[in-house]
């Protein structure tokens, strides 16, 4: 049973690594180009709401992997949301 938990943790942290490859490139592109006109505000509002729920759930179940992943995702996507709102 311990090996299954260790395997699950390893896969979870690998997932965190892949997850870090999603939003940061979008944020970098927005900062470099200053362009947000082709990005959906509604999508990022709902994404941030979903990430808040996932983060609360991760904290509730005391999962370090998912708490870390959701905190990083929320922080990055929240910055994108703010940039979208500012236009």
C-alpha positions, 0 to 999 in steps of 0.5 A: 500500500505504501508503494501505491501512495508513493507512486501516486505522489510521484505522478501528482508532482509530475502533474504539477510540473506539466501544469506549470507549463500551461498558464505561465507561457500565456502570461509571458506572452501577454506581458511581452506583447501587451495584447489581451484582446483575443483572450476570453475574459469569461473563460478566465473568470470561470477558470479562476472560480474553478481553481478556487474551488479546487484549492479549497478542496485540496486544502480540505483533503490535506493534499500537498501535491494538489494544494501546491498545484492549485495555488500556483495555477490560481496565482498565475491565472489570477494575474492573467485575469487582472490583466484581462480586466485592465485591458 
